[in-house]
Amino acid sequence: MSEPKSKFIKIRCPGCKNEQIIFDKATHEIKCLVCEKILATPTGGKAKITATILEVLE
């Protein structure tokens, strides 16, 4: 069986240090749930992540 190519990742907002879990192939802009800073933007494939990646979840 093949492994999925997309994963969930835990990120930390560079502004308020809030941590949240997002999909690495996000299809829309992802904002921090606390301060609303943009953390990831879609690119057609993997999202461009502007936050600190803490962990890749299996």
Backbone hydrogen bonds in HBPLUS format (Angstrom, degrees):
<---DONOR---> <-ACCEPTOR-->    atom                        ^
c    i                          cat <-CA-CA->   ^        H-A-AA   ^      H-
h    n   atom  resd res      DA  || num        DHA   H-A  angle D-A-AA Bond
n    s   type  num  typ     dist DA aas  dist angle  dist       angle   num
A0024-ASP N   A0007-LYS O   2.89 MM  17  5.75 168.8  1.91 174.1 173.6     1
A0057-LEU N   A0008-PHE O   2.90 MM  49  5.45 158.0  1.95 151.3 157.0     2
A0009-ILE N   A0022-ILE O   2.78 MM  13  5.51 163.2  1.81 161.8 167.8     3
A0022-ILE N   A0009-ILE O   2.88 MM  13  5.51 160.5  1.92 160.2 163.0     4
A0010-LYS N   A0055-GLU O   2.80 MM  45  5.15 168.3  1.82 155.1 159.3     5
A0054-LEU N   A0010-LYS O   2.78 MM  44  5.47 159.8  1.82 150.5 156.3     6
A0055-GLU N   A0010-LYS O   3.35 MM  45  5.15 155.9  2.41 135.7 136.8     7
A0011-ILE N   A0020-GLN O   2.88 MM   9  5.62 171.8  1.89 167.7 167.2     8
A0020-GLN N   A0011-ILE O   3.02 MM   9  5.62 152.7  2.10 147.8 156.4     9
A0012-ARG N   A0052-THR O   2.81 MM  40  5.14 146.7  1.92 142.8 153.7    10
A0052-THR N   A0012-ARG O   3.12 MM  40  5.14 157.7  2.17 154.9 149.9    11
A0013-CYS N   A0018-ASN O   2.84 MM   5  5.33 165.8  1.86 156.2 159.5    12
A0017-LYS N   A0013-CYS O   3.05 MM   4  4.74 135.8  2.25 125.3 133.9    13
A0047-ALA N   A0024-ASP O   2.79 MM  23  5.79 165.7  1.81 148.7 153.7    14
A0030-ILE N   A0040-ALA O   2.90 MM  10  5.09 166.3  1.92 146.7 149.8    15
A0039-LEU N   A0030-ILE O   2.71 MM   9  5.59 165.5  1.73 157.7 163.0    16
A0040-ALA N   A0030-ILE O   3.32 MM  10  5.09 151.2  2.40 136.9 137.5    17
A0032-CYS N   A0037-LYS O   2.81 MM   5  5.28 152.4  1.89 144.0 152.6    18
A0036-GLU N   A0032-CYS O   3.08 MM   4  4.45 135.3  2.29 114.5 123.3    19
A0050-THR N   A0039-LEU O   2.75 MM  11  5.12 162.8  1.77 141.9 147.8    20
A0041-THR N   A0048-LYS O   2.97 MM   7  5.26 152.8  2.05 137.6 145.3    21
A0048-LYS N   A0041-THR O   2.81 MM   7  5.26 157.6  1.86 166.1 162.0    22
